[in-house]
Amino acid sequence: MKHGYVKVAAAVPFVRVADCFYNINRIEAMIRQAQEKNVEMLSFPELCITGYTCGDLFMQPYLLHQAEVALCELAERTKDTDVLVFVGMPIRAEERLYNAAIALQSGKILGAIPKTYLPNYREFQEKRWFSSAVELTFSRIRIGDYEVPIGHNLLFKYKDVGVGVEICEDMWTAVTPGTRLALYGAHIIFNLSASNENAGKHDYLRSLVSSLSSQGIMGYVYSSCGYGESSTDLVYTGKAFIAENGVILSEMPRFRYEERLLINDIDVSRIRTERLINSSFKSAASMYATEDMSIIPFSLKEEDGDYDMTRPIDRNPFMPSSANSDERCEEMWDIQVAALTQRMAHLGTKKIVLGVSGGLDSTLALLVAVKTFDQLGLDRKGIIGVTMPGLGTSNRTYNNSKEMLSLLGVTMRDISIAEAALNHLRAIGHDGKTQDLTYENAQARERTQVLMDLAGMEGTFVLGTGDLSELALGWCTFNGDHMSMYSINSSLPKSVIRIMVDYIAREGGYGIELGHVLSDIVATPISPELTTDVAGEITQHTELVIGPYEVHDFFIYHFVYNAFSPKKIFFMAQKAFKGIYTREQLKNWMLIFAKRFFSQQYKRNSMPDGPKVGVVTLSPRGPWRMGSDASSAMWIETIEKF
């Protein structure tokens, strides 16, 4: 365990129905396989020690006794391992029989969790043999030489990590034991299952696992019976899922005649943070977590070295690999259009003014405006796109912006700000030649003045183009491009805007000619174009100064949305960008991020309205509130030690 990650696994072994010692041989082999792969928690299918399909053999005392002997032997044979293991077997107590999950670790049996909900419909007849956990009248049971807790209120704990168990049908009910255990502090739920195959059932099961992990803000590990179970009437092919907070992290392929182990990492620290933030979860826990829990300690290894990560880390968490990129782009574009439609309706206007630079941000803002006007049936001439070439404007971006405005059929205004900016610089005593911060900011503020005054003349508003990445880093001029009347891109990071413009170039339906222009805009180096060494050429390269936006967007997501520590973010960044950027580069860019994020909060505290489109917004009216004078010292000190 390191950085809050716990390595978990779901195992599907071969079984022989009613052959307990063959079954524990297979289980032991998979425990040892898991140990070699640094798995810390491992679950097997329901009733795996006997087999699920024993039928009336469950009522044979001999089978029950042999199952208990086999369990104790399994515990003894695995005492040199440290994996927390859950296996399934029938347990006899009070002259009742229970379908139970048994927890064991390092040669010790820790507890037994009977199934709560017993299916007795269609092909299932479990009440013929088993009783429910709610029928128990005592809390401890003897298994071999061990006297252990038994019941549905068992919570396994290691420091701040909580683990709970449910069995198959428990997850198919309206109020699941796993969700209830989550309210008591279980961060990971293991489900030992025996779900047979029916056409169409698997997709429903997948959605159920995903939903439960989301509803309980938890990790969920599901393991179901595989080959060896009787196919007299039903078919079991082995399946497993590992999910976290609504996302299926990994899934075991079905229909393979082999033993399988599904391994992944559950981020318990993220789960704990989500629960800390989520006020509704805390309220539900206060209302429903009112029973006594039996806390059973177990152990986890605290990793000293590098954590052996199984789980891939997305380079772009705003556009994860699990998402359909095109669908996500279309959805975000539609959200922006919906937001702009409402803003225009509220203001009662049929016009918009925006600056168009030939860069990514203004291109997306323009395309949002065009789609909005088209959907409202408005003349695109009501979109007033303003090109404002300045002292550092390149031919490439200037020509792309003019061609794009022409192809889209909007109103184009070409207003040079070069002379006005130089006049202003001379008026304040600047030589107009030294290309310093004042030289740059004068141009940015002049552009904003042009747009604001033009909007006043037209009786409408200025549509802002700045993005989330620039706001996070403060990479904008205060009261310059920082300001507008409505900031349509303010919750979209630069890396996502690039993907969206590329998507619209391919799928937007605006024609091949415009598609070529948009593709060139995507390929253009990111630059404010405020200084120049060679006339007409791009001489400023933002990412050479502050670092790649894809890295800063990674930092933004995990710092703001996940509230991860600097150490964890740096660890994840090294995994995500391995072979692309060096450790020292990532450290340097992380220092830049931390320094700028804290020091530039004052710009975010006075930013204009803008819709939340992605999962992160830095609006002072949104989820992120921070004083402008908050100190970055602790973060900087930690990062410098990496």
Phi, psi and omega per residue, in radians:
M1 nan 2.201 3.094
K2 -2.745 2.522 -3.123
H3 1.027 0.389 3.123
G4 1.493 -0.009 -3.140
Y5 -1.519 2.453 3.014
V6 -2.166 2.229 -3.124
K7 -1.498 2.094 -3.081
V8 -2.088 2.848 3.118
A9 -2.634 2.635 2.994
A10 -2.055 2.240 -3.073
A11 -1.949 2.463 3.016
V12 -2.176 1.713 -3.120
P13 -1.570 2.841 2.870
F14 -1.170 2.547 3.032
V15 -2.323 2.790 2.894
R16 -2.096 2.245 -3.100
V17 -1.081 2.154 3.089
A18 1.240 0.293 3.081
D19 -1.980 1.444 -2.976
C20 -1.098 -0.653 -3.036
F21 -1.376 -0.566 2.969
Y22 -1.071 -0.759 -3.069
N23 -1.128 -0.721 3.142
I24 -1.251 -0.435 3.030
N25 -1.080 -0.781 3.136
R26 -1.192 -0.684 3.132
I27 -1.128 -0.788 3.127
E28 -1.038 -0.755 -3.133
A29 -1.039 -0.682 -3.119
M30 -1.334 -0.545 3.034
I31 -1.079 -0.772 -3.129
R32 -1.189 -0.627 3.057
Q33 -1.093 -0.752 3.121
A34 -1.123 -0.706 3.122
Q35 -1.042 -0.728 3.140
E36 -1.116 -0.492 -3.121
K37 -1.661 0.241 3.067
N38 1.134 0.463 3.049
V39 -1.212 2.440 -3.119
E40 -1.852 -0.469 3.106
M41 -2.417 2.399 -2.990
L42 -2.475 2.329 3.138
S43 -2.115 2.454 3.051
F44 -1.932 2.969 -3.114
P45 -1.228 2.947 3.103
E46 -1.049 2.346 3.061
L47 0.924 0.618 -3.037
C48 -1.223 -0.376 -3.125
I49 -1.279 -0.573 3.093
T50 -1.788 -0.416 -2.881
G51 1.682 2.479 -3.092
Y52 -1.323 -0.486 -2.948
T53 -1.716 0.635 3.122
C54 -1.258 -0.398 -3.130
G55 1.088 -2.333 -3.076
D56 -1.248 -0.124 3.002
L57 -1.091 -0.377 3.090
F58 -1.062 -0.392 -3.130
M59 -1.552 0.083 3.105
Q60 -1.518 1.989 3.132
P61 -0.967 -0.562 -3.132
Y62 -1.092 -0.791 3.121
L63 -1.072 -0.728 -3.114
L64 -1.136 -0.716 3.123
H65 -1.146 -0.779 -3.135
Q66 -1.125 -0.595 3.093
A67 -1.109 -0.718 3.128
E68 -1.167 -0.745 3.094
V69 -1.067 -0.754 -3.131
A70 -1.114 -0.721 3.114
L71 -1.042 -0.838 -3.129
C72 -1.091 -0.641 3.099
E73 -1.173 -0.690 3.104
L74 -1.078 -0.754 3.120
A75 -1.063 -0.778 -3.121
E76 -1.135 -0.725 -3.082
R77 -1.250 -0.326 -3.111
T78 -1.928 0.352 -3.100
K79 -1.200 -0.294 3.102
D80 -1.524 0.053 3.093
T81 -1.825 2.858 3.120
D82 -2.185 0.274 3.104
V83 -1.289 2.353 2.977
L84 -1.379 2.072 -2.980
V85 -2.068 2.437 3.025
F86 -2.092 2.119 3.091
V87 -2.151 2.778 -3.108
G88 -1.918 2.440 3.101
M89 -2.851 2.804 3.051
P90 -1.379 2.382 3.122
I91 -2.103 2.240 3.124
R92 -1.708 2.236 3.115
A93 -2.752 2.442 3.127
E94 0.983 0.588 -3.082
E95 1.014 0.448 3.013
R96 -2.115 2.793 3.126
L97 -2.046 2.340 -3.102
Y98 -2.152 2.377 3.014
N99 -1.462 1.864 -2.918
A100 -2.188 2.706 2.919
A101 -1.759 2.355 -3.138
I102 -1.984 2.273 3.099
A103 -1.711 2.319 3.062
L104 -2.497 2.634 3.124
Q105 -2.733 2.322 3.058
S106 0.912 0.723 3.073
G107 1.483 0.034 -3.126
K108 -2.007 2.418 3.020
I109 -1.532 2.162 -3.001
L110 -1.698 -0.526 -3.086
G111 3.049 2.957 -3.131
A112 -2.290 2.335 -3.135
I113 -2.109 1.839 3.104
P114 -1.283 2.676 3.073
K115 -1.165 2.420 -3.105
T116 -1.569 -0.865 -3.068
Y117 -1.834 2.129 -3.076
L118 -1.855 2.040 3.138
P119 -1.226 2.286 3.123
N120 -2.422 0.887 -3.107
Y121 -2.549 2.793 -3.086
R122 0.835 -2.133 -3.034
E123 -1.461 -0.045 -3.064
F124 -1.755 2.432 -3.110
Q125 -2.376 0.696 -2.968
E126 -1.130 -0.480 3.132
K127 -1.216 -0.228 3.053
R128 -1.109 -0.513 -3.075
W129 -2.072 -0.615 -2.916
F130 -1.948 2.757 3.015
S131 -1.936 2.772 -3.115
S132 -1.434 2.704 3.094
A133 -1.017 -0.496 -3.104
V134 -1.254 -0.200 3.123
E135 -1.537 -0.079 3.081
L136 -1.145 2.477 3.101
T137 -2.068 0.077 3.073
F138 -2.446 2.899 -2.966
S139 -1.971 -0.010 3.119
R140 -2.364 2.684 -3.101
I141 -2.538 2.616 3.101
R142 -1.686 2.218 3.039
I143 -2.196 1.885 -3.046
G144 1.057 -2.188 3.131
D145 -1.571 0.047 -3.070
Y146 -1.811 2.398 2.918
E147 -1.894 2.031 -2.966
V148 -2.253 2.782 3.060
P149 -1.154 2.575 3.053
I150 -2.419 2.470 3.097
G151 2.595 3.084 -3.127
H152 -1.609 -0.028 -3.125
N153 -1.904 0.795 3.108
L154 -1.812 2.265 3.106
L155 -2.190 2.085 -3.136
F156 -1.558 2.269 -2.997
K157 -2.288 2.398 2.892
Y158 -2.312 1.913 -3.069
K159 0.894 -2.022 -3.099
D160 -1.665 0.149 -3.108
V161 -1.755 2.140 3.114
G162 -1.971 2.443 -3.102
V163 -2.282 2.358 3.091
G164 -2.245 2.902 -3.068
V165 -2.337 2.433 2.906
E166 -2.391 2.919 -3.023
I167 -2.243 2.075 2.997
C168 0.682 -1.736 -3.046
E169 -0.976 -0.411 3.114
D170 -0.946 -0.568 -3.084
M171 -1.463 -0.211 -3.080
W172 -1.643 0.139 -3.061
T173 -1.767 2.938 -3.082
A174 -1.169 -0.700 3.104
V175 -2.125 1.808 -2.995
T176 -1.494 2.552 3.027
P177 -1.000 -0.624 -3.130
G178 -1.117 -0.763 3.115
T179 -1.121 -0.691 3.099
R180 -1.103 -0.757 3.119
L181 -1.121 -0.569 3.091
A182 -1.066 -0.660 3.124
L183 -1.165 -0.414 3.100
Y184 -1.547 -0.080 3.082
G185 2.060 0.181 3.061
A186 -1.384 2.132 3.129
H187 -1.630 -0.383 3.107
I188 -2.289 2.295 3.061
I189 -1.956 2.266 3.041
F190 -1.801 2.292 3.105
N191 -2.039 2.021 3.059
L192 -1.604 2.052 -2.938
S193 -2.270 2.887 3.025
A194 -2.482 1.229 -3.063
S195 -1.689 2.069 3.140
N196 -1.348 2.906 -3.138
E197 -1.538 2.307 2.906
N198 -2.342 2.564 3.107
A199 -1.028 2.158 3.119
G200 1.594 -0.256 -3.070
K201 -1.218 -0.582 -3.017
H202 -1.118 -0.719 3.134
D203 -1.109 -0.682 3.107
Y204 -1.133 -0.728 3.132
L205 -1.078 -0.762 3.126
R206 -1.034 -0.793 -3.139
S207 -1.143 -0.575 3.125
L208 -1.170 -0.791 3.113
V209 -1.062 -0.791 3.126
S210 -1.062 -0.801 -3.097
S211 -1.129 -0.730 -3.121
L212 -1.142 -0.699 3.132
S213 -1.160 -0.530 3.096
S214 -1.326 -0.809 -3.096
Q215 -1.065 -0.698 -3.114
G216 -1.605 0.043 -3.035
I217 0.758 1.199 -2.997
M218 -2.694 2.949 2.929
G219 -1.542 2.614 -3.090
Y220 -2.425 2.194 -3.126
V221 -2.100 2.058 -3.029
Y222 -2.074 2.283 3.116
S223 -2.381 2.271 -3.068
S224 -2.215 2.773 -3.044
C225 -0.999 2.584 3.115
G226 -2.174 -2.546 -3.044
Y227 -1.203 2.565 -3.060
G228 1.942 -0.523 3.032
E229 -1.154 2.609 -3.094
S230 -1.072 2.395 3.045
S231 -1.876 0.461 3.132
T232 -0.963 -0.821 -3.124
D233 -2.233 -0.372 -3.058
L234 -2.269 2.892 -3.140
V235 -2.155 2.253 3.095
Y236 -2.108 2.158 -3.042
T237 -2.049 -0.004 -3.142
G238 1.376 2.103 3.095
K239 -2.668 2.659 -3.129
A240 -2.680 2.652 3.079
F241 -2.390 2.588 2.917
I242 -2.230 2.116 -3.057
A243 -2.241 2.775 3.090
E244 -2.616 2.140 3.051
N245 0.845 0.796 3.055
G246 1.572 -0.064 -3.117
V247 -1.954 2.236 3.021
I248 -1.341 1.900 -3.117
L249 -1.286 -0.687 3.117
S250 -2.768 2.732 -3.068
E251 -2.473 2.392 -3.137
M252 -1.433 2.296 3.080
P253 -1.185 2.518 -3.141
R254 -1.635 3.073 3.000
F255 1.058 0.635 3.036
R256 -2.079 2.150 -3.079
Y257 -1.441 1.350 -3.114
E258 -2.870 2.794 2.999
E259 -1.372 2.520 -3.063
R260 -2.457 2.663 3.121
L261 -2.303 2.091 3.116
L262 -1.795 2.109 -3.028
I263 -2.139 2.433 3.013
N264 -2.800 3.110 -3.108
D265 -1.964 2.228 3.039
I266 -1.686 2.254 -3.120
D267 -1.582 1.551 -3.089
V268 -1.168 -0.601 3.140
S269 -1.115 -0.646 3.098
R270 -1.169 -0.715 3.114
I271 -1.066 -0.772 -3.126
R272 -1.117 -0.688 3.124
T273 -1.177 -0.736 3.103
E274 -1.031 -0.715 3.122
R275 -1.202 -0.578 3.090
L276 -1.131 -0.702 -3.114
I277 -1.325 -0.657 -2.983
N278 -1.365 1.804 -3.094
S279 -1.181 -0.523 -3.130
S280 -1.188 -0.644 3.107
F281 -1.097 -0.776 3.138
K282 -1.103 -0.662 3.117
S283 -1.140 -0.744 3.127
A284 -1.109 -0.690 3.107
A285 -1.092 -0.687 3.129
S286 -1.143 -0.602 -3.083
M287 -1.408 -0.651 -2.933
Y288 -2.005 -0.299 3.135
A289 -1.552 1.256 -3.007
T290 -2.015 -0.061 -3.136
E291 -1.566 2.894 3.040
D292 -1.355 2.431 3.105
M293 -1.963 2.458 2.992
S294 -1.590 2.016 -3.116
I295 -1.618 2.133 -3.118
I296 -1.990 2.013 -3.119
P297 -1.285 2.543 2.961
F298 -2.453 3.127 -3.058
S299 -2.157 2.649 3.011
L300 -2.309 2.574 3.075
K301 -1.379 2.321 3.015
E302 -1.586 1.967 -3.071
E303 -1.183 2.289 3.082
D304 -1.564 -0.651 -3.106
G305 -1.640 -2.647 -3.139
D306 -1.272 2.381 -3.132
Y307 -1.290 2.356 -3.124
D308 -1.422 1.505 -3.012
M309 -1.397 2.152 3.032
T310 -1.549 -0.704 -3.044
R311 -1.228 2.247 3.076
P312 -1.242 2.604 3.096
I313 -1.884 2.144 -3.134
D314 -1.188 2.298 3.040
R315 -1.158 -0.564 3.127
N316 -2.130 1.546 -3.112
P317 -1.152 -0.342 3.070
F318 -1.255 -0.413 3.099
M319 -2.344 1.260 -2.999
P320 -1.160 2.767 -3.121
S321 -1.118 -0.405 3.139
S322 -1.298 -0.268 -3.109
A323 -1.553 2.649 2.973
N324 -1.417 1.882 -2.999
S325 -1.006 -0.788 -3.114
D326 -1.131 -0.750 3.113
E327 -1.105 -0.708 3.137
R328 -1.140 -0.715 3.106
C329 -1.086 -0.784 3.135
E330 -1.083 -0.724 -3.139
E331 -1.118 -0.786 -3.123
M332 -1.152 -0.694 3.081
W333 -1.056 -0.767 3.125
D334 -1.129 -0.651 3.105
I335 -1.117 -0.745 3.104
Q336 -1.082 -0.723 3.127
V337 -1.110 -0.749 3.116
A338 -1.062 -0.713 3.135
A339 -1.132 -0.798 -3.117
L340 -1.176 -0.632 3.092
T341 -1.026 -0.800 3.139
Q342 -1.146 -0.719 -3.134
R343 -1.116 -0.720 3.114
M344 -1.163 -0.699 3.115
A345 -1.108 -0.712 3.139
H346 -1.113 -0.705 -3.107
L347 -1.454 -0.225 3.136
G348 1.134 0.670 -3.092
T349 -2.033 2.682 3.052
K350 -2.108 0.379 3.121
K351 -2.329 2.746 3.055
I352 -2.509 2.482 3.012
V353 -2.011 2.298 3.034
L354 -2.609 2.609 3.053
G355 -1.438 2.418 -3.124
V356 -2.167 1.964 -3.020
S357 -1.759 -0.250 -2.993
G358 1.561 0.154 3.063
G359 -1.738 3.082 -3.061
L360 -1.089 -0.842 -2.994
D361 -1.113 -0.884 -3.116
S362 -1.184 -0.494 3.084
T363 -1.123 -0.822 3.126
L364 -1.118 -0.754 3.124
A365 -1.022 -0.732 3.104
L366 -1.095 -0.756 -3.131
L367 -1.169 -0.588 3.037
V368 -1.118 -0.776 3.128
A369 -1.078 -0.762 -3.134
V370 -1.085 -0.801 -3.139
K371 -1.135 -0.635 3.108
T372 -1.116 -0.830 -3.135
F373 -1.101 -0.704 3.127
D374 -1.096 -0.757 -3.122
Q375 -1.198 -0.549 3.126
L376 -1.478 -0.086 -3.121
G377 1.258 0.466 -3.132
L378 -1.645 2.677 3.102
D379 -1.214 2.241 3.130
R380 -1.077 -0.301 3.106
K381 -1.113 -0.288 3.072
G382 -1.259 -0.205 3.055
I383 -1.559 2.024 -3.110
I384 -1.811 1.761 -3.141
G385 -1.632 2.159 -3.005
V386 -1.955 2.069 2.983
T387 -1.602 2.374 -3.056
M388 -2.330 1.255 -3.138
P389 -1.033 2.413 -3.113
G390 -2.185 -2.702 -3.024
L391 -1.274 -0.313 -3.113
G392 -2.182 0.213 -3.085
T393 -1.162 2.314 3.135
S394 -1.540 2.718 3.094
N395 -1.099 -0.632 -3.069
R396 -1.089 -0.903 -3.103
T397 -1.241 -0.648 -3.129
Y398 -1.109 -0.812 -3.141
N399 -1.171 -0.680 3.113
N400 -1.105 -0.714 -3.122
S401 -1.150 -0.749 3.138
K402 -1.149 -0.748 -3.135
E403 -1.141 -0.693 3.138
M404 -1.115 -0.797 3.124
L405 -1.077 -0.695 3.137
S406 -1.156 -0.798 -3.110
L407 -1.154 -0.550 -3.138
L408 -1.435 -0.204 3.065
G409 1.264 0.528 3.090
V410 -1.692 2.985 3.089
T411 -1.307 2.230 -3.119
M412 -1.952 2.258 3.010
R413 -2.073 2.234 -3.138
D414 -1.945 1.844 -3.044
I415 -2.196 1.893 3.123
S416 -1.267 2.402 3.124
I417 -1.892 0.065 -3.043
A418 -1.068 -0.917 -3.092
E419 -1.143 -0.717 -3.140
A420 -1.115 -0.699 3.139
A421 -1.147 -0.735 3.126
L422 -1.161 -0.679 3.078
N423 -1.058 -0.748 3.124
H424 -1.107 -0.782 -3.132
L425 -1.079 -0.731 3.108
R426 -1.119 -0.659 -3.108
A427 -1.119 -0.534 -3.125
I428 -1.696 0.107 3.075
G429 1.565 0.252 3.085
H430 -1.512 2.524 -3.085
D431 -1.306 -0.170 3.117
G432 1.297 0.027 -3.124
K433 -2.031 -0.600 3.137
T434 -1.232 2.022 -3.024
Q435 -1.541 1.197 -3.125
D436 -1.736 -2.956 -3.105
L437 -1.091 -0.658 3.123
T438 -1.111 -0.734 3.099
Y439 -1.001 -0.739 -3.135
E440 -1.272 -0.842 -3.061
N441 -1.141 -0.551 3.120
A442 -1.049 -0.658 3.131
Q443 -1.234 -0.754 -3.141
A444 -1.085 -0.725 -3.127
R445 -1.275 -0.561 3.091
E446 -1.132 -0.703 3.102
R447 -1.082 -0.755 3.139
T448 -1.116 -0.683 3.111
Q449 -1.083 -0.742 3.120
V450 -1.045 -0.831 -3.102
L451 -1.124 -0.773 -3.114
M452 -1.099 -0.787 -3.115
D453 -1.214 -0.644 3.095
L454 -1.135 -0.705 3.090
A455 -1.096 -0.652 3.088
G456 -1.108 -0.712 3.105
M457 -1.111 -0.644 -3.071
E458 -1.533 -0.119 -3.140
G459 1.208 0.654 -3.113
T460 -2.465 -2.732 -3.050
F461 -2.229 2.846 3.102
V462 -1.624 2.189 3.065
L463 -1.547 2.047 -3.131
G464 -1.294 2.722 -3.069
T465 -2.117 -0.201 -3.057
G466 -1.086 2.690 -3.030
D467 -2.007 3.072 -3.105
L468 -1.094 -0.713 -3.106
S469 -1.069 -0.779 3.127
E470 -1.143 -0.667 3.113
L471 -1.166 -0.703 -3.134
A472 -1.115 -0.690 -3.102
L473 -1.609 -0.094 -3.054
G474 1.155 0.435 -3.091
W475 -1.460 1.041 3.139
C476 -2.740 2.758 -3.105
T477 -1.554 2.135 3.137
F478 -1.016 2.248 -3.078
N479 1.071 0.383 3.001
G480 -2.039 -2.044 3.092
D481 -1.173 -0.152 3.035
H482 -1.161 -0.369 -2.943
M483 -2.032 2.534 3.040
S484 -2.871 -3.046 3.048
M485 -1.643 -0.386 3.115
Y486 -2.740 2.105 -3.010
S487 -1.784 1.654 -2.932
I488 -1.275 -0.435 -3.093
N489 -1.780 0.162 -2.881
S490 -1.164 -0.274 3.099
S491 -1.964 0.278 3.100
L492 -1.974 2.166 3.120
P493 -1.295 2.803 -3.077
K494 -1.008 -0.710 -3.096
S495 -1.103 -0.600 3.121
V496 -1.320 -0.678 3.112
I497 -1.063 -0.676 3.086
R498 -1.049 -0.783 3.141
I499 -1.130 -0.696 -3.131
M500 -1.144 -0.759 3.136
V501 -1.145 -0.673 3.074
D502 -1.093 -0.724 3.109
Y503 -1.082 -0.796 -3.111
I504 -1.146 -0.602 3.085
A505 -1.047 -0.657 -3.092
R506 -1.501 -0.720 -2.932
E507 -2.110 0.047 -3.042
G508 -1.260 -0.351 3.112
G509 1.417 0.394 -3.098
Y510 -1.748 0.121 3.056
G511 1.759 2.754 -3.068
I512 -1.139 -0.705 -3.062
E513 -1.100 -0.813 3.105
L514 -1.182 -0.609 3.098
G515 -1.006 -0.668 3.116
H516 -1.148 -0.711 3.128
V517 -1.118 -0.807 -3.128
L518 -1.095 -0.682 3.128
S519 -1.122 -0.633 3.101
D520 -1.228 -0.602 3.075
I521 -1.114 -0.710 3.096
V522 -1.068 -0.637 -3.082
A523 -1.481 -0.123 -3.098
T524 -1.323 2.325 3.079
P525 -1.002 2.478 -3.132
I526 -1.313 2.222 -3.069
S527 -2.722 2.502 3.030
P528 -1.357 -0.288 3.123
E529 0.903 0.973 -3.131
L530 -2.004 -0.182 3.051
T531 -2.239 2.864 -3.133
T532 -2.614 2.481 2.969
D533 -1.987 -0.667 3.092
V534 -2.109 2.065 -3.066
A535 -0.967 2.289 3.061
G536 1.481 -0.033 -3.130
E537 -1.930 2.669 3.069
I538 -1.374 1.999 -3.106
T539 -1.926 -0.351 3.084
Q540 -1.718 2.244 3.096
H541 -2.154 1.792 -3.013
T542 -0.930 -0.768 -3.022
E543 -1.263 -0.300 3.032
L544 -1.360 -0.345 -3.124
V545 -1.582 -0.880 -3.033
I546 -1.838 -0.215 -3.078
G547 1.867 2.874 -3.087
P548 -1.087 2.418 3.113
Y549 -1.117 -0.532 -3.141
E550 -1.113 -0.550 3.093
V551 -1.304 -0.787 3.122
H552 -1.121 -0.632 3.093
D553 -1.147 -0.621 3.046
F554 -1.063 -0.800 3.108
F555 -1.095 -0.765 -3.127
I556 -0.997 -0.857 -3.073
Y557 -1.055 -0.866 -3.015
H558 -1.408 -0.393 3.061
F559 -1.403 -0.837 -3.057
V560 -1.464 -0.898 -3.029
Y561 -1.351 -0.835 -3.093
N562 -1.587 -0.232 3.141
A563 0.960 0.709 3.141
F564 -1.377 2.735 3.100
S565 -1.285 2.790 3.089
P566 -0.993 -0.694 -3.124
K567 -1.096 -0.734 -3.108
K568 -1.218 -0.721 3.136
I569 -1.095 -0.723 -3.141
F570 -1.156 -0.723 3.069
F571 -1.024 -0.813 -3.133
M572 -1.147 -0.692 3.140
A573 -1.086 -0.700 3.110
Q574 -1.097 -0.640 3.101
K575 -1.239 -0.779 -3.058
A576 -1.181 -0.641 -3.035
F577 -1.934 0.410 3.128
K578 -1.038 2.286 3.140
G579 1.431 -0.065 -3.139
I580 -1.910 -0.859 3.104
Y581 -2.218 2.636 -3.139
T582 -1.418 2.888 3.101
R583 -1.033 -0.753 -3.118
E584 -1.164 -0.657 3.083
Q585 -1.092 -0.795 -3.133
L586 -1.106 -0.696 3.110
K587 -1.086 -0.799 -3.137
N588 -1.069 -0.776 -3.123
W589 -1.224 -0.547 3.101
M590 -1.201 -0.631 3.049
L591 -1.103 -0.764 3.097
I592 -1.042 -0.782 -3.132
F593 -1.046 -0.878 -3.077
A594 -1.079 -0.781 -3.124
K595 -1.104 -0.809 -3.080
R596 -1.293 -0.662 -3.102
F597 -1.052 -0.764 -3.123
F598 -1.274 -0.780 -3.025
S599 -1.245 -0.364 -3.051
Q600 -1.771 0.233 -3.124
Q601 -1.050 -0.555 -3.100
Y602 -1.026 -0.527 3.100
K603 -1.221 -0.678 -3.130
R604 -1.249 -0.519 -3.135
N605 -1.187 -0.267 3.134
S606 -2.181 0.486 -3.136
M607 -1.384 2.680 -3.113
P608 -1.299 3.031 3.055
D609 -1.000 2.588 3.072
G610 -2.951 2.459 -3.048
P611 -1.303 2.523 2.986
K612 -1.398 1.967 -3.107
V613 -1.872 -0.831 3.062
G614 -1.608 -2.902 -3.053
V615 -1.486 -0.189 -3.122
V616 -2.113 2.318 2.948
T617 -2.386 2.496 -3.136
L618 -1.884 0.285 3.076
S619 -1.043 2.405 3.092
P620 -1.166 -0.176 3.068
R621 -1.739 0.060 -3.122
G622 -1.818 -2.685 -3.041
P623 -1.314 -0.280 -3.095
W624 -1.786 1.996 3.085
R625 -2.187 2.248 -3.118
M626 -2.665 2.451 3.077
G627 -1.199 2.521 -3.113
S628 -1.154 -0.367 -3.096
D629 -1.841 0.357 3.047
A630 -1.105 2.520 -3.060
S631 -1.621 2.418 3.079
S632 -1.673 0.100 -2.960
A633 -0.972 -0.800 -3.098
M634 -1.137 -0.683 3.127
W635 -1.155 -0.799 -3.119
I636 -1.083 -0.776 -3.126
E637 -1.050 -0.733 3.129
T638 -1.151 -0.794 -3.098
I639 -1.125 -0.680 -3.123
E640 -1.092 -0.379 -3.136
K641 -1.499 -0.126 -3.108
F642 -1.123 nan nan
